[in-house]
Amino acid sequence: MELYTEAVDYLTSNGISPVTEDEIMDSELLQDVFTDETEWVSHSPLQTEPCLPSTPTLESPDDLLQKRTVVLKGVLISEEIYLTELETLLMPMKALKAAAGTSQPLLSTEQVQTVFYQIPELRDLHKDFYTSLRAKLQPDEMMDPGSQQGLETEETPVMQLCHREHHLCVGDLFHKFVNQLGVYRGFIDNYENAVYIVQKCMQSDQRFRTLAESMMSSKGSDNVKTKYTFEALLYKPLDRVMKTTLVLHDLCKHTPPNHPDSSTLQEALRLSSSFLSGVNERSQCKRSVKLSRGERRQLMRDGFIVDVYENGHNLRHLFLYTDMLLCARLTSAGRQAQYRFCWYLPLVGLKLHWAAEHLPSPEYQVKISKTRAKMYQLKQALQQHTKGGKVSVSRAIDRLRRKLEECEIWLLTNTPSFTLDLHSTSGKSHTIRLFSLNDLIEWKEAIEKQSGNCIETVPPDLLSVTSSCIKLRMTQQPPLNRVQSNESSHMCGSLYVMVQSACGLQNPSSAYVCVEVDGFEFYDRRKQTCLSAFCVAPQWDEELVFQVDGARKLLLVFVSQYENDTQDEIVGRAVLNLDTDNMLKKWKKVSCSLGQVDVTLSIKYMPHPLDPPSTAPLVQEPVFCVPIGQVAMQESVLVPHIVRSCVEEIERRGLSEEGIYRISGASTEIQALKHAFNTNYREAVSKLRSVDVNAVSGTLKLYFRELPLPLIPSERFKELADALDIADPYLRADSMLTLLQALPDVNRNTLLFLLHHLRRVAERKEENKMSLSNLATVFGPSLLRPLVARVDISQEVEVQVQVIFLYLQCQNLPEALLTKHLDIDDLET
């Protein structure tokens, strides 16, 4: 049914003679149709038939655009009035809430929630729409509301606007607005309950009747207040949601087919009509949608997550249905548990982006550490009462268990983990935090699988869906550990995981392996290797050490970083059951299939009593200006991560860079990388991928230059200088290699790792203009320094450069070891 037909019905029913469609579109009557308080459609909005696109008219494009302009102006005016009505309706809400806690409330807290259910959300929805539409229409260039008689002349402002209509696009605003009409579903379903409370309280409480019968709006543009009744204001949203479909129908009719808005408005009309049809069906059946397995909307997965928003985060329950994600808050009404709606996102077009969270502030880390220490003490106390398999049922034990659960829930909610950003086509976005990388992957895969199979449906009945969650949920509580009477099968001690290598990648990438253990979270349960070189067969040889309590499983996740990709790709994962007998005090070699990739690792378990968790903040030890042996010992490697990471990044994108290592990067970027490596290795690796490659090479040079003791110990300076004087080149090379092999393990392997890298740089000297001689000149003074500075500086520099140059020329230069080899006698396959 067209807007014109509805307007004629309205005018006729009010004793006004019918006018032509043109007269309606070009007169003040159009504004009346939009804004009159009289209910010009059926009082039950659920009886209105949805509108379908009309057939094109034979009017000229200018005539169509003129009428389209009038319709849009009417929408803007009616939106302003509707917002005033919603604000008037919300005026007493705050006072009623405050009074609910007194001895003489007008409404109880539950009644206030019911009466104003979804109204603030409706206000916010229409405020955004009104602001956006007003910006598009530029109402300051349009006529004043009081000058509408000018429409009868040929030089009206509306006529002047017509020639710009081809460039005025509002279809995106209406499409976005219609996609959010689901907010009305909860209001519509709650409408009868709200009206019943208002009517009942008006009969029983004179104070409320006085309030409900004389609600005054704020002064409008004409400086006049309008008087409403509470019940009349409650009906306004019902009236409004139907007018949306009628207005869209009329906009489609008066938008030329070649206008940029045409297809978008037709789609918005289709969605609006579908929504109205869904409301009609539910109203006619007088029932709410029952959600259960096998029906149209099916629950696929649910679980606890942390809902992250601008000013904080909270533990919430997330439900994945066949067509949407719904986030709800578990509450208790008396003894009965129920869910309160938080937000929802349709699955159609939903985009996902995951990331690892950065470490919190030192103050917050202290709080996390103290909570872990408190958990440890509570668990120790509980174990004392459960020895011998006899569990005490005293109130003290129950109180200890509750406190332990409270600590676990606090840690689950507040410990940094992995976030998943959800971006809807409607423009809405939400961020959730998962408790582990395994949870992240499972949720991500489930959402992507369901959204790929999902088709667009009518907006959901949020109130009914939320109410049904309590019966449909499959997860009853967050993933908490329990103190068992017999924990002999659980691990308690140190778990060593040596991640060695991987094969099976189809394309070159930098990769890392993330390792997680389960059990009580007294200590860090998640660690990862450094980034590998950019290749198809990554090798790490990196040892990760976990302090575990109650561990049973080990999760491995293989993550790749491809060139020019901003999002890390999860290639595969695997879960290993930890068998204490096979890895007790000896290495157990394991080959795991993680998707398309096979990862080789070794695991060893050393049982021992655990020390209480430290309450000191988890601050990363610095790496700059620290002896290289100390850094390598902290990282359990033979080549520090900073050296490997910088070298691998340069080999990924800097081998063809002219003047690499000779041209210095920006000082600000180098200092930023230095700070990141000293405080947060993950952040540093992320920065490496985005800064100029010369800043990466500058950071590596700075690291060696600022070592308190040079990479080649100063005690070897004279011996190396003497070796340079040996005339026989073969004897000279043997002597140089003998001195290199005598270096400490970390120094030797780091030097060998760097030398092989510089050789690969020199292989591209035609592009980067950096020969072995040039590279030796750059690195010699940083890698080798005498005990006492010589008087002849030029002779000192010559020795430094020649030593590195001769090492770079060695034909039989040994390969570097990145980590200590496992003891062959201690390894089982």
C-alpha positions in Angstrom: 0.0 0.0 0.0 1.4 3.4 -1.0 2.0 6.4 1.3 -0.5 8.4 -0.8 -3.3 5.8 -0.3 -2.7 5.7 3.4 -2.8 9.5 3.5 -6.1 9.6 1.6 -7.6 7.1 4.1 -6.4 9.2 6.9 -7.8 12.5 5.5 -11.1 11.0 4.6 -11.6 9.4 8.0 -11.0 12.9 9.6 -13.6 14.6 7.4 -11.2 16.2 4.9 -12.0 15.9 1.3 -9.6 13.8 -0.7 -6.9 15.5 -2.7 -4.7 14.4 -5.5 -1.4 12.7 -4.9 0.5 15.7 -6.2 -1.3 18.0 -3.8 -0.4 15.7 -0.9 3.2 15.5 -1.9 3.5 19.3 -2.4 1.6 20.5 0.7 1.8 20.7 4.5 -0.5 17.7 4.7 2.5 15.4 4.1 4.0 16.7 7.3 0.8 16.0 9.1 0.7 12.4 7.9 4.2 11.9 9.4 3.7 13.7 12.7 0.0 13.7 13.7 -0.6 12.2 17.1 -3.8 10.5 15.7 -3.2 6.8 15.0 -3.6 6.9 11.3 -2.8 3.2 10.9 -4.5 0.4 12.8 -3.7 0.5 16.5 -2.3 -3.0 16.2 0.8 -2.6 14.0 0.8 -6.3 13.5 -2.1 -6.1 11.1 -0.3 -4.1 8.4 0.5 -5.8 5.2 4.2 -5.4 4.1 4.8 -3.2 1.1 6.4 -4.4 -2.1 8.3 -2.3 -4.7 5.9 -0.5 -6.9 6.1 -0.5 -10.7 7.9 2.5 -12.3 5.8 5.6 -13.0 5.8 7.6 -16.2 6.6 10.8 -14.4 9.6 12.9 -15.6 12.9 12.5 -13.5 12.6 16.0 -12.3 9.1 15.4 -11.0 10.2 12.2 -9.3 13.2 13.9 -7.7 11.1 16.8 -6.4 8.7 14.5 -4.7 11.6 12.4 -3.4 13.0 15.6 -1.8 9.7 16.4 -0.1 9.5 12.8 1.2 13.1 13.0 2.6 12.3 16.4 4.2 9.2 14.9 5.8 11.3 12.0 7.2 13.7 14.4 8.7 11.0 16.4 10.4 9.2 13.4 11.7 12.4 11.9 13.0 13.0 15.1 15.0 9.5 14.9 16.5 9.9 11.2 17.2 13.2 11.7 19.0 11.5 14.4 21.2 8.7 11.9 22.0 11.3 9.2 23.0 13.2 11.7 25.1 9.9 12.6 26.8 9.1 9.0 27.5 12.6 8.5 29.0 12.5 11.6 31.2 11.0 9.9 34.3 13.1 6.7 34.0 16.0 7.9 36.2 13.7 9.2 38.9 11.6 6.0 38.9 14.7 3.9 39.2 15.9 5.9 42.2 12.5 5.7 43.8 12.4 2.0 43.4 15.0 1.6 46.1 13.0 3.7 48.7 10.3 2.6 51.1 7.5 4.1 48.9 8.4 3.3 45.2 6.1 4.1 42.4 7.4 1.1 40.4 9.6 -1.8 41.4 13.0 -2.2 39.8 11.7 -5.0 37.7 8.7 -3.0 36.6 10.9 0.0 35.6 13.0 -2.4 33.5 9.9 -3.8 31.8 8.3 -0.4 31.1 11.4 1.1 29.5 12.7 -2.1 27.9 14.7 -1.3 24.7 13.5 2.4 24.6 17.1 3.8 25.2 18.3 1.6 22.4 15.5 2.9 20.1 16.4 6.5 21.0 20.1 5.9 20.2 19.3 4.1 16.9 17.1 7.0 15.6 19.4 9.7 16.9 22.3 8.2 14.8 19.9 8.0 11.8 18.6 11.5 12.2 22.1 13.0 12.6 23.4 11.2 9.5 20.3 12.1 7.4 20.4 15.7 8.4 24.1 15.9 7.4 23.2 14.5 4.0 20.3 16.8 3.3 22.0 19.9 4.6 18.8 21.3 6.1 20.3 24.8 6.5 20.0 25.1 2.7 16.4 23.9 2.7 13.3 26.0 3.6 12.3 26.9 7.1 9.4 24.9 8.4 7.3 28.0 8.5 7.7 28.9 4.8 6.2 25.8 3.2 3.7 28.0 1.2 6.6 28.7 -1.2 6.1 25.2 -2.6 3.5 26.6 -4.9 6.0 28.8 -6.8 8.4 27.7 -9.4 11.4 29.0 -7.6 11.0 27.1 -4.3 14.1 25.9 -2.5 12.9 22.3 -3.1 12.9 23.0 -6.8 16.4 24.4 -6.5 17.5 21.2 -4.8 16.2 18.9 -7.5 19.1 19.3 -9.8 21.4 18.1 -7.1 19.4 15.0 -6.2 21.3 12.8 -8.6 24.3 13.3 -6.3 22.4 13.0 -3.1 22.6 9.4 -1.8 20.8 8.3 1.3 20.2 4.7 0.5 23.2 3.6 2.6 21.7 5.3 5.6 18.3 3.6 5.2 20.0 0.3 4.6 22.0 0.5 7.7 19.0 1.7 9.7 16.8 -1.2 8.5 19.5 -3.7 9.3 19.1 -2.6 13.0 15.3 -2.8 13.1 15.8 -6.0 15.2 15.9 -3.7 18.2 12.2 -3.1 17.8 11.5 -6.8 18.1 12.2 -6.9 21.8 10.1 -3.7 22.3 7.1 -5.1 20.4 7.1 -8.4 22.3 7.4 -6.5 25.6 4.8 -3.8 24.7 1.7 -5.5 26.2 3.6 -6.2 29.5 4.7 -2.5 29.6 1.2 -1.2 29.0 -0.3 -3.6 31.5 2.1 -2.3 34.2 1.3 1.3 33.4 -2.5 0.7 33.4 -2.3 -1.3 36.6 -0.2 1.3 38.5 -2.4 4.2 37.3 -5.4 2.5 38.9 -3.6 1.7 42.2 -1.3 4.7 42.7 -2.5 8.3 42.4 1.1 9.6 42.2 1.8 7.5 39.2 -1.5 8.4 37.6 -0.7 12.1 37.9 2.7 11.4 36.3 1.4 9.2 33.5 -1.4 11.5 32.4 0.6 14.7 32.1 4.1 14.0 30.6 5.4 17.2 29.1 8.0 17.3 26.3 10.9 19.8 26.3 10.3 23.0 24.2 10.5 22.4 20.5 11.6 24.7 17.7 8.4 26.7 18.2 9.2 27.1 21.9 6.1 25.2 22.9 5.8 22.1 25.1 3.6 19.2 24.2 1.5 17.2 26.6 1.4 13.4 26.3 0.1 10.4 28.3 2.5 7.6 29.2 0.5 5.0 27.3 0.3 7.2 24.2 4.1 7.6 24.2 4.6 3.9 24.6 2.6 3.4 21.4 4.9 5.7 19.4 7.5 3.1 18.6 4.9 0.7 17.3 3.5 3.4 15.0 7.0 4.4 13.9 8.3 1.0 12.9 5.5 0.6 10.3 5.9 4.0 8.8 9.5 3.0 8.0 8.2 0.5 5.5 5.7 2.9 4.0 8.3 5.7 3.6 10.8 3.3 2.0 8.1 2.2 -0.4 7.4 5.8 -1.4 11.1 6.7 -1.7 11.6 3.7 -4.1 8.6 4.9 -6.1 10.0 8.4 -6.5 13.6 7.4 -7.1 14.5 7.1 -10.8 15.8 3.7 -11.8 19.2 5.1 -12.9 19.7 6.9 -9.5 22.6 5.6 -7.4 20.2 5.0 -4.5 17.7 2.9 -6.5 19.1 -0.6 -5.8 20.1 0.2 -2.2 16.6 1.5 -1.3 14.9 -1.5 -3.0 17.1 -3.8 -0.8 16.2 -1.7 2.3 12.5 -2.0 1.5 12.8 -5.7 1.1 14.5 -6.1 4.5 11.9 -3.8 6.1 9.0 -5.7 4.6 10.5 -9.0 5.7 10.8 -7.7 9.2 7.2 -6.5 9.2 6.0 -9.8 7.9 7.8 -11.6 10.7 6.1 -9.4 13.2 2.7 -10.0 11.6 3.2 -13.8 11.7 4.1 -13.9 15.3 1.3 -11.6 16.3 -1.3 -13.6 14.4 -0.2 -16.8 16.0 -0.1 -15.1 19.4 3.1 -17.0 20.3 6.8 -16.4 20.8 9.4 -18.2 18.7 10.5 -21.4 20.5 14.1 -22.2 19.7 15.2 -25.8 19.9 17.3 -28.2 17.9 16.0 -29.0 14.5 14.0 -25.9 14.0 14.7 -22.8 11.9 17.0 -21.1 14.4 19.3 -23.7 16.1 21.9 -23.3 18.8 25.2 -24.4 17.4 27.7 -23.5 20.2 27.8 -21.6 23.5 30.4 -20.8 26.1 31.8 -18.2 28.4 33.8 -15.3 27.0 35.0 -11.8 28.2 33.1 -9.0 26.5 35.6 -6.2 25.9 34.4 -2.6 25.6 35.8 0.9 25.7 35.8 1.3 29.5 36.2 -2.2 30.7 35.4 -5.9 30.3 33.0 -8.4 31.8 32.4 -12.1 31.9 29.5 -13.0 29.5 27.9 -16.0 27.9 28.1 -16.1 24.1 25.6 -18.1 22.0 26.1 -19.0 18.4 22.9 -19.7 16.5 22.4 -20.6 12.9 22.0 -17.0 11.9 23.4 -14.8 14.7 25.7 -14.4 17.6 24.0 -13.3 20.9 25.8 -12.1 24.0 24.0 -12.3 27.3 24.6 -11.8 31.0 23.7 -14.5 33.5 21.7 -13.1 36.4 19.6 -14.6 39.2 16.1 -13.5 39.9 15.5 -15.0 43.3 16.7 -18.6 43.0 16.0 -18.8 39.2 18.8 -18.1 36.8 18.0 -16.1 33.7 19.9 -14.2 30.9 19.8 -10.5 30.2 20.4 -9.4 26.6 23.7 -7.5 26.0 24.1 -7.4 22.2 23.7 -9.5 19.0 25.3 -9.6 15.5 23.8 -11.3 12.4 26.2 -13.8 10.9 25.6 -12.7 7.3 28.7 -10.8 6.2 30.4 -11.0 9.6 34.1 -10.3 9.5 36.6 -11.7 12.1 40.0 -10.5 13.1 42.0 -12.1 16.0 45.1 -10.8 17.8 47.1 -11.5 21.0 46.7 -8.9 23.7 49.7 -7.0 25.0 50.9 -7.3 28.6 49.0 -5.0 31.0 50.5 -2.3 33.1 53.0 -3.3 35.9 50.4 -2.3 38.5 47.9 -4.7 36.9 50.5 -7.4 36.6 51.1 -7.2 40.3 47.4 -7.8 40.9 47.4 -10.8 38.7 50.5 -12.2 40.5 48.9 -11.7 43.9 45.7 -13.5 42.8 47.8 -16.4 41.5 49.6 -16.6 44.8 46.3 -16.5 46.7 45.0 -19.4 44.5 48.1 -21.4 45.3 47.6 -21.0 49.0 43.9 -21.9 48.8 44.7 -25.0 46.8 47.4 -26.1 49.3 44.9 -25.7 52.1 42.3 -27.7 50.3 44.8 -30.5 49.5 45.6 -30.8 53.2 41.9 -31.6 53.9 41.6 -34.1 51.0 44.6 -36.3 51.8 43.9 -40.0 51.8 40.8 -39.6 49.7 38.7 -38.3 52.5 37.0 -35.0 51.6 35.8 -32.9 54.5 32.3 -31.4 54.1 32.7 -28.7 56.6 31.7 -25.1 55.9 35.3 -24.1 56.0 36.1 -26.4 53.1 33.2 -25.1 51.1 34.3 -21.6 51.8 37.8 -22.4 50.5 36.4 -23.9 47.3 34.3 -20.9 46.7 37.2 -18.6 47.2 39.3 -20.6 44.8 36.6 -20.5 42.2 36.3 -16.7 42.6 40.1 -16.3 42.1 39.9 -18.5 39.0 37.0 -16.5 37.5 38.8 -13.3 38.2 41.9 -14.5 36.4 39.9 -15.8 33.5 38.3 -12.4 33.2 41.4 -10.2 33.7 44.4 -12.1 32.4 45.5 -11.0 28.9 44.8 -13.6 26.3 43.5 -13.5 22.7 40.9 -11.2 21.3 38.5 -11.7 18.4 37.1 -8.6 16.8 33.6 -9.1 15.2 32.6 -6.6 12.4 29.1 -6.6 11.1 28.0 -5.2 7.7 25.6 -3.0 9.7 28.6 -1.1 11.1 28.4 -2.5 14.6 31.5 -4.1 16.0 32.2 -6.0 19.2 35.4 -7.5 20.7 35.5 -10.6 22.8 38.4 -12.2 24.7 38.8 -16.0 24.8 40.5 -17.8 27.6 43.0 -19.7 25.5 44.2 -20.0 21.9 42.3 -23.3 21.6 39.1 -21.5 22.5 39.8 -18.8 20.0 40.4 -21.2 17.2 37.3 -23.3 18.0 35.0 -20.2 18.1 36.6 -18.7 15.0 36.1 -21.9 13.0 32.6 -22.4 14.2 31.5 -18.8 13.4 33.2 -18.8 10.0 31.6 -22.2 9.1 28.2 -21.0 10.2 28.4 -17.6 8.5 29.5 -19.3 5.3 26.3 -21.4 5.3 24.0 -18.6 6.7 21.3 -16.8 4.6 19.7 -13.6 5.6 16.7 -14.0 7.8 14.2 -11.7 9.5 15.7 -9.8 12.5 15.5 -12.0 15.6 13.1 -11.7 18.5 15.8 -10.7 20.9 13.6 -11.0 24.0 12.5 -14.5 23.2 15.9 -15.7 22.0 17.5 -14.4 25.2 14.8 -16.0 27.4 15.3 -19.4 25.7 19.1 -19.4 26.3 18.7 -20.7 29.9 17.1 -23.9 28.6 19.2 -24.3 25.5 22.7 -23.7 26.9 25.2 -26.5 26.8 27.8 -24.8 28.9 26.8 -24.3 32.5 29.9 -22.5 33.9 33.3 -21.1 33.0 36.2 -23.6 32.5 37.3 -24.0 36.2 39.7 -26.5 37.6 38.7 -28.7 40.6 40.8 -30.0 43.4 40.6 -33.8 43.2 41.1 -36.3 46.0 43.6 -38.2 43.8 45.9 -36.2 41.7 48.6 -38.7 41.1 47.9 -38.8 37.4 48.3 -35.1 37.0 51.6 -33.4 36.4 53.2 -31.2 39.0 56.7 -29.9 38.3 58.6 -28.6 35.2 57.6 -29.5 31.6 60.2 -28.9 28.9 59.1 -28.6 25.3 61.8 -28.4 22.7 60.2 -27.2 19.4 62.6 -28.2 16.7 61.4 -27.9 13.1 58.4 -28.2 10.7 57.8 -29.2 7.1 54.9 -29.2 4.7 54.3 -25.5 4.1 53.2 -24.8 0.5 54.5 -21.2 0.4 57.4 -19.5 2.1 56.4 -17.7 5.4 57.7 -16.7 8.8 56.1 -19.0 11.3 55.9 -19.6 15.1 54.5 -22.3 17.3 52.3 -21.4 20.2 52.2 -23.9 23.1 49.6 -24.1 25.8 49.2 -26.4 28.8 46.1 -26.9 31.0 45.8 -27.1 34.7 45.8 -24.4 37.4 46.9 -21.0 36.3 49.4 -20.3 39.0 52.1 -19.8 36.4 52.1 -18.8 32.7 50.4 -21.5 30.7 51.2 -20.1 27.2 54.5 -19.6 25.4 55.6 -19.4 21.8 58.7 -19.7 19.8 60.3 -16.8 18.0 59.5 -16.2 14.3 61.3 -18.5 11.9 63.2 -17.4 8.8 61.0 -16.7 5.7 61.0 -20.2 4.2 59.0 -23.4 3.6 60.9 -25.5 6.2 61.1 -23.5 9.4 63.6 -24.5 12.2 63.5 -23.2 15.7 65.4 -25.6 18.1 63.9 -23.6 20.9 63.2 -24.8 24.4 60.1 -23.7 26.3 59.8 -24.4 30.0 56.5 -24.5 31.9 55.8 -24.8 35.6 52.7 -27.0 35.7 50.1 -28.1 38.3 47.4 -30.4 37.2 48.4 -30.5 33.5 47.0 -33.3 31.4 47.1 -31.9 27.8 49.4 -29.9 25.6 48.0 -27.7 22.8 50.2 -26.9 19.8 49.2 -24.2 17.2 51.1 -23.4 14.1 50.8 -19.8 12.9 52.2 -18.3 9.7 53.0 -14.7 8.7 52.9 -14.3 5.0 54.5 -11.4 3.1 52.3 -8.3 3.0 49.6 -9.9 5.2 48.5 -8.0 8.3 46.7 -11.0 9.8 48.5 -14.0 11.1 47.1 -17.2 9.7 46.4 -20.2 11.9 47.6 -23.2 9.8 46.7 -26.0 12.1 46.6 -27.3 15.7 46.9 -30.5 17.6 46.3 -31.6 21.2 48.7 -34.1 22.9 47.8 -36.1 25.9 50.6 -35.9 28.4 51.8 -39.3 29.5 54.1 -38.9 32.5 55.5 -42.5 32.1 56.9 -41.9 28.6 58.6 -38.6 29.3 59.5 -38.8 32.9 63.0 -37.4 33.3 63.9 -38.2 29.7 63.2 -36.6 26.3 60.4 -38.0 24.3 60.6 -37.1 20.6 57.2 -36.5 19.0 56.0 -35.7 15.4 52.6 -33.9 15.3 50.4 -33.1 12.3 49.1 -29.6 12.5 46.9 -29.2 9.5 49.2 -29.3 6.4 52.3 -29.0 8.5 54.2 -31.7 10.5 56.0 -30.3 13.5 58.9 -32.2 15.3 59.4 -31.6 19.0 60.7 -33.3 22.1 59.1 -33.2 25.6 60.5 -34.0 29.0 58.8 -33.9 32.5 60.6 -33.4 35.7 58.4 -33.8 38.8 59.1 -31.7 41.9 57.3 -29.6 44.5 56.3 -26.2 43.1 57.4 -22.9 44.7 54.7 -20.4 45.4 54.1 -18.0 42.5 56.0 -14.8 42.7 54.0 -11.7 43.5 56.5 -9.5 41.6 55.2 -8.2 38.2 56.0 -10.2 35.2 58.4 -7.8 33.6 60.5 -8.9 30.6 64.2 -8.7 31.2 66.0 -6.1 29.0 68.3 -7.4 26.2 70.3 -4.2 25.2 73.4 -3.4 27.2 73.3 -6.8 28.9 76.0 -9.5 28.4 75.0 -11.7 25.5 75.5 -14.9 27.6 73.0 -13.7 30.2 70.4 -12.9 27.5 70.9 -16.3 25.9 70.5 -18.0 29.3 67.2 -16.1 30.0 65.9 -17.3 26.6 67.3 -20.8 26.8 69.0 -20.4 23.4 72.5 -20.1 21.9 71.5 -17.2 19.6 69.4 -14.4 21.2 66.0 -13.8 19.8 66.8 -10.2 18.9 69.6 -11.3 16.6 67.5 -14.0 14.9 64.5 -11.8 14.5 66.4 -8.9 12.9 68.3 -11.2 10.6 65.2 -13.0 9.5 63.4 -9.8 8.8 66.3 -8.4 6.7 66.5 -11.6 4.7 62.8 -11.5 4.1 62.7 -8.0 2.6 66.1 -6.3 2.8 68.6 -8.4 0.7 67.9 -6.3 -2.4 67.9 -3.0 -0.5 70.8 -0.8 -1.8 73.2 0.1 1.0 71.7 -2.3 3.6 73.7 -2.0 6.8 75.6 1.0 5.4 72.6 3.4 5.3 71.2 4.1 8.7 67.5 4.0 9.5 65.5 6.7 11.3 66.8 7.2 14.9 63.2 7.4 16.3 62.3 4.0 14.7 65.6 2.4 16.0 65.0 3.7 19.5 61.3 2.5 19.4 62.5 -1.0 18.4 65.1 -1.0 21.2 62.5 -0.1 23.7 60.1 -2.8 22.4 62.8 -5.5 22.6 63.6 -4.5 26.1 60.0 -4.6 27.3 57.8 -6.7 25.0 59.2 -9.2 22.5 55.9 -9.8 20.8 55.4 -6.1 20.2 59.0 -5.8 18.9 58.4 -8.6 16.4 55.2 -6.9 15.2 57.1 -3.5 14.8 59.9 -5.2 12.8 57.3 -6.0 10.0 56.2 -2.4 9.7 59.3 -0.2 10.0 61.8 0.6 7.3 64.2 -2.3 6.8 67.2 0.1 7.4 65.8 0.7 10.9 65.9 -3.1 11.4 69.5 -3.3 10.3 70.3 -0.3 12.5 68.8 -2.0 15.5 70.9 -5.1 15.0 74.1 -3.0 14.7 73.1 -1.0 17.8 72.6 -4.2 19.8 76.2 -5.4 19.0 77.6 -2.0 19.5 76.1 -1.6 23.0 77.1 -5.0 24.3 79.1 -4.4 27.5 81.5 -7.1 26.4 82.1 -7.5 22.6 80.9 -10.6 20.8 84.5 -11.6 20.2 86.1 -11.3 23.7 88.7 -8.6 23.9 91.2 -11.2 25.3 91.3 -12.7 21.8 92.2 -9.5 20.1 96.0 -9.9 20.2 95.8 -13.6 19.2 93.7 -12.7 16.2 96.0 -9.9 15.3 99.0 -12.3 15.4 97.1 -14.8 13.3 96.6 -12.2 10.6 100.4 -11.9 10.3 100.8 -15.6 9.3 101.9 -15.6 5.7 100.6 -19.1 4.7 96.8 -18.6 3.9 95.9 -22.2 4.9 97.7 -22.0 8.2 96.2 -18.5 8.8 92.7 -19.8 8.2 93.2 -22.9 10.5 94.5 -20.6 13.2 91.5 -18.3 12.8 89.0 -21.1 13.0 90.8 -22.6 16.0 90.4 -19.3 17.8 86.7 -19.1 16.8 86.0 -22.6 18.1 87.5 -21.6 21.5 84.9 -18.8 22.0 82.1 -19.4 24.5 79.1 -21.3 23.1 76.8 -18.3 22.8 79.4 -16.0 21.4 80.6 -18.6 18.9 77.2 -19.6 17.6 75.9 -16.0 17.4 79.0 -15.0 15.4 78.6 -17.9 13.1 74.9 -17.1 12.6 75.8 -13.5 11.8 78.6 -14.5 9.4 76.5 -16.8 7.4 73.8 -14.1 7.2 76.3 -11.5 5.9 77.5 -14.0 3.3 73.9 -14.2 2.0 73.7 -10.4 1.9 76.9 -10.3 -0.1 75.6 -12.8 -2.6 73.2 -10.0 -3.7 75.9 -7.4 -4.0 75.0 -6.5 -7.5 71.6 -5.2 -6.1 72.5 -4.0 -2.7 76.1 -2.8 -3.4 77.4 -4.5 -0.2 80.4 -6.7 -0.7 82.1 -8.9 1.9 84.7 -6.1 2.3 82.0 -3.5 2.9 80.1 -5.6 5.4 83.4 -6.3 7.3 84.0 -2.6 7.5 80.6 -2.0 9.0 80.6 -4.8 11.6 84.3 -5.1 12.5 84.5 -2.3 15.1 81.3 -3.5 16.8 82.2 -7.2 17.0 85.8 -7.0 18.1 87.5 -4.5 20.5 91.0 -4.5 22.2 91.4 -4.7 25.9 93.2 -1.3 25.9 92.7 1.2 23.0 95.8 1.5 20.9 97.5 4.8 20.1 97.3 4.1 16.4 93.5 3.9 15.9 93.9 3.1 12.2 95.9 0.0 13.0 93.2 -1.1 15.5 90.4 -0.6 12.9 92.4 -2.5 10.3 92.6 -5.6 12.6 88.9 -5.4 13.4 87.9 -5.3 9.7 90.4 -7.9 8.5 89.4 -10.4 11.2 85.7 -10.3 10.1 86.7 -10.2 6.4 88.8 -13.3 6.7 86.0 -15.2 8.6 83.6 -14.2 5.9 86.0 -15.7 3.3 86.5 -19.0 5.1 85.4 -21.9 2.9 84.7 -24.4 5.7 83.0 -22.1 8.1 80.9 -24.2 10.6 77.1 -23.8 10.8 75.6 -22.2 13.9 73.6 -24.0 16.5 70.5 -22.0 17.6 69.9 -24.0 20.8 71.8 -26.6 22.8 71.6 -30.1 21.4 69.6 -32.7 23.3 71.5 -35.4 25.0 71.4 -38.4 22.5 71.5 -40.9 25.4 68.6 -39.1 27.0 66.3 -39.1 23.9 63.6 -41.6 23.0 61.7 -41.7 19.8 
